Amino acid sequence: MKTTAFFLLLFVALAGPLQAEETPPPPQAEIYNLAQLLGKAERIVVAEAGAAGAEGCVLNVEQVLKEPKPNPKEIDPEVLKRASALLADEKAVLPPLAPKAPPALRVVAVQGQKLPEPGSRAIFFLWDKTASAGKTELLYRLSHPQCVYGPQVLPQVKLGLERPREIADGRYLRDWDHQMAEEAQMRAAGRKLLTAKGGQLTMGLRLKATNSALSLRADNSFACMARLENAEGPEQLVYDGPAGGYGAILCAKGAAPETGIVLYLSAAVMLPQTDSLVVGLDESSDFRSLPSGDSIAKDLFFDVKNFPILKTLQGAYLLKLFFISNHDGKNLDLKILPWTGELLSDAKTISFPKRQ
C-alpha cells in the first residue's frame, strides 16, 4: 500500500503547530484564502527588507499594490493653509502643492513569526498596525504567517486585485495555505468531538478502539488500534492516504468532557527526499474501497516525544479515537464519491501510573 512509503508526523492539535517550511500559524489562527487575504490587508506592498534591529526593520517599498483610501472627512493642513492665504489675498500666487510623500513602513515580528532576511524582496500583506514610530512612519506587526510571501506570487496578487471575481472560488495563494486551512478544519472538528457521543454510526461507518496499552518504555507513550468498519449499507470509498486523519481524545475520569486533550496524528511528512507539500495532493490510490461488513485496521502510536503533554498525565483516563476526513476526491476520476465526516469511538479506560 502507498501509505507504507510515508513516516508519521505527530503533533498535539490544541497545543502544537504543524511543522512546515513556512513559520507555522498559532493553533487558533485563521488561514485566509486569496480573496480573504486581499480584503483583510490594509496595505499590500512589494518591498526589500532593511536591516533588522530591536524595533523591526524598515521596508524599502518598490511597488504599492494596495493602500487605504483617503478619508474624505480629513483635510490636509497644507490645504487649509492655502485656503486661508487665498482668503486673505485673492490675488496671491501660491506655489504648486507638492505631492505628499508616502509614509515610511516599518515591520516587527511577533507571535513566533520571523522578519525576512535583510536585503530580501517580498510581498507584505499588512493589517496589524500598532502605534506609529513617528508622523511619517507607520509600524505594522507581522503577527501571522500570511503577512509575507515570496515575489513569485506577484502575478496572482495583481490579478486578484484587478479582477476580484476571478478569485472568488476560495483558492489559496500557495499550497501551504491550503494545507494549513485543512489542518485548522481538522483541529476544529477535533475540538467539537470533545463533547460528542462516541460509537455512533455516520453514513454507515463506525469507529472502534481496541488493544490500548502503555508503551514498555514506561514514559506514558501508548498505542491503540483503530478499526474503521462499514457496518451498514453499500460499498464506501474511504480516504486512506498519507494525510491521515486519525487521533485520540483523553479525558480524566470524572472530569468535564470540555477539559479533554485532543491528540491528532498526521502523516504529513513523506520520505526525506520528497516535497512534504505533495502530501496534501490527493491521488486516486489514496482512497480505499470498503465493502459492507469490511473494516480497515490502523495501529496508532502516541509517543511522548511528540506529545509532551502525556508526561503530565496520571491516573485513569477515558480514551476515544477519532477519524476525520474532508478529502472529497474533487477533480479525481473516482467511481463513487468518497465518504467525508467525523467518527468517534466508544470510550475505553487507560490508566497512567502515578508519579512519585
Beta strands, then each sheet from edge to edge (+ up, - down):
strand 1: 7-12
strand 2: 43-49
strand 3: 57-66
strand 4: 104-109
strand 5: 121-126
strand 6: 129-134
strand 7: 137-142
strand 8: 148-149
strand 9: 205-214
strand 10: 222-230
strand 11: 236-239
strand 12: 246-252
strand 13: 261-269
strand 14: 287-290
strand 15: 295-302
strand 16: 315-325
strand 17: 341-344
strand 18: 348-352
sheet 1: 1+ 13- 12+ 16- 17+
sheet 2: 1+ 13- 12+ 16- 18+
sheet 3: 6+ 7- 4- 3+ 2- 5+ 8-
sheet 4: 9+ 10- 15+
sheet 5: 11+ 14-
end
